[in-house]
Amino acid sequence: MTTARDLMTAGVRCVPASETLDRAAQLMRDHEVGALPVKGSDGTLTGIVTDRDIVVKALASGKDASKITAGELAGGGVHTVDAGAEAALAVRAMSEARIRRIVVVEDGLPVGMITEADLARKLTAEAFATFAGRVYAVR
């Protein structure tokens, strides 16, 4: 059985909710990622911030990235899947939520992330086309 762990990129980096967006952007640059899960002060995942969020929701709106926190931008929760879950469950969760990344957890702690790029590399062309069709379909 293929699991979420088999699809994921290991070593997910998180950003504290209290961290500023400019620092979150630096972390993305330094770790060559486009998204960071956001952790609240109690250590729980509270959201996810993406490079696109920083540009579109903050910078393009004239907001100062050194004054807005990751927690302010990344409200609304985060989608997760257990590392031992079947890969199909992770893909289905991403498709249904129309998201391009999902955090993989083990014992409640983030251990990796499955991204659209991971799916493109590891799914069959037909399975990936089905995923993309669902995520990018016009509603």
C-alpha positions in Angstrom: 0.0 0.0 0.0 1.3 3.4 -0.9 1.0 5.9 1.9 1.0 9.6 2.4 4.6 9.2 3.7 5.5 7.8 0.3 4.2 10.9 -1.5 5.5 13.5 0.8 8.6 15.6 0.9 10.0 15.1 4.4 11.3 17.7 6.7 8.6 20.3 6.6 9.5 23.6 8.2 7.0 25.6 10.2 6.8 29.3 11.1 5.5 30.6 14.4 2.2 32.5 14.1 3.9 35.5 15.7 6.6 35.7 13.0 6.4 38.5 10.5 5.8 37.9 6.8 9.1 39.2 5.8 10.8 36.6 8.0 8.5 33.9 6.7 9.5 34.9 3.1 13.2 34.6 4.1 12.6 31.2 5.5 10.9 30.1 2.3 13.8 31.4 0.3 16.4 29.8 2.6 14.6 26.4 2.5 13.5 26.6 -1.1 9.8 26.1 -0.4 6.7 28.0 -1.4 4.7 27.4 1.8 5.1 27.1 5.5 2.6 25.6 8.0 1.9 28.1 10.8 2.2 27.0 14.4 0.3 28.7 17.2 1.9 29.5 20.6 0.7 26.2 21.9 2.4 24.3 19.1 -0.7 23.4 17.2 -1.0 24.0 13.4 -3.2 27.0 12.8 -2.8 27.6 9.1 -0.5 27.8 6.2 1.2 30.7 4.5 2.3 30.6 0.9 4.6 32.8 -1.1 1.5 33.8 -3.2 -0.4 34.8 -0.1 2.4 37.1 0.9 2.5 38.8 -2.5 -1.2 39.0 -3.2 -2.8 39.4 0.2 -0.1 41.6 1.8 2.3 43.3 -0.6 -0.1 44.0 -3.5 -2.5 45.4 -1.0 0.0 47.8 0.3 0.6 46.1 3.6 4.0 46.1 5.3 5.4 42.6 5.5 7.5 43.5 8.5 4.4 44.4 10.5 2.0 41.6 9.6 2.4 38.2 11.2 2.1 34.8 9.6 -0.8 34.0 11.9 -2.7 37.1 10.8 -2.4 36.1 7.1 -2.9 32.3 7.5 -6.1 32.1 9.4 -8.7 29.5 8.5 -7.0 26.3 9.5 -4.8 23.8 7.8 -5.5 20.5 6.1 -3.6 17.5 7.3 -3.3 13.8 6.6 -1.7 11.1 8.7 1.6 9.8 7.4 0.3 6.2 7.5 -2.9 7.0 5.6 -3.4 5.6 2.1 -2.0 7.9 -0.6 -5.4 7.9 -2.3 -6.9 9.4 0.9 -4.4 12.3 0.8 -5.1 12.9 -2.9 -8.8 12.8 -2.4 -8.6 15.3 0.5 -6.6 17.7 -1.6 -8.9 17.3 -4.5 -12.1 17.8 -2.5 -10.7 20.9 -0.7 -9.2 22.2 -3.9 -5.8 22.7 -2.4 -2.3 22.2 -3.8 -0.5 21.2 -0.6 -1.4 19.2 2.5 0.7 18.8 5.7 1.5 15.2 6.7 1.5 14.5 10.4 2.6 11.7 12.6 1.4 11.6 16.3 0.0 15.1 15.7 3.4 16.6 14.6 4.2 17.8 11.1 6.7 15.5 9.4 6.3 16.5 5.7 4.2 18.0 3.1 2.6 16.7 -0.1 2.6 19.3 -2.8 1.2 19.4 -6.3 4.8 18.9 -7.5 5.1 15.7 -5.4 1.9 14.4 -7.0 3.1 15.3 -10.5 6.3 13.2 -9.9 4.7 10.2 -8.1 1.2 9.7 -9.5 0.4 8.2 -12.9 -0.3 10.8 -15.6 -3.9 9.9 -15.6 -4.2 10.2 -11.8 -2.5 13.5 -11.8 -4.7 14.8 -14.6 -7.8 13.8 -12.5 -6.4 15.6 -9.5 -5.5 18.8 -11.5 -8.9 18.8 -13.2 -10.7 18.8 -9.8 -8.4 21.4 -8.2 -8.5 23.8 -11.1 -12.0 23.3 -12.3 -14.0 26.5 -12.5 -16.9 26.6 -10.1 
